Amino acid sequence: MLIIRGQDGVIRAFHNVCGHRAHPLLEDSGNRKLITCPYRQWCYGSDGKFRQACGRDSLKDWIPDNADLKPARREDYCGFLFVNMDPDTRPLIDQAAVLLKDMKDACPRFDELVRAERWEVDVNANWKAVIDNNHEC
Ligand code: FES
């Protein structure tokens, strides 16, 4: 998954796969205006639009009409980003309405919270179980 804030300020999510031969595009985090595939340098804008390929003229008939990055579904809720690889899936608010209501009930000012600290832990578990456990505390 590739999540990027475009130069227009919009946060988008894409499959982290090049349209040429499916090489992974980015690792870790960082700041860049263009996304360039490390394999043959197909290049995409921060909006996911295909921009350029080395030898583009000779590839003219080979580059698909839509070589843009494949989007994922991204939704914001109370300052959290939720991403689903399936752009056509039902909205989160429909799928997890009870969870989202519980969050708001437990913390009515949820969307006013600001991050005080950040740490990362790899957990071999379903993220929903981790959040549920966290809320019990
Ligand atoms: S896989 Fe990215 S340029 Fe070929």
Boltz pocket constraint, residues with backbone or C-beta under 6 A from the ligand:
constraints:
  - pocket:
      binder: B
      contacts: [[A, 18], [A, 19], [A, 20], [A, 21], [A, 22], [A, 23], [A, 37], [A, 38], [A, 39], [A, 40], [A, 41], [A, 42]]
      max_distance: 6.0
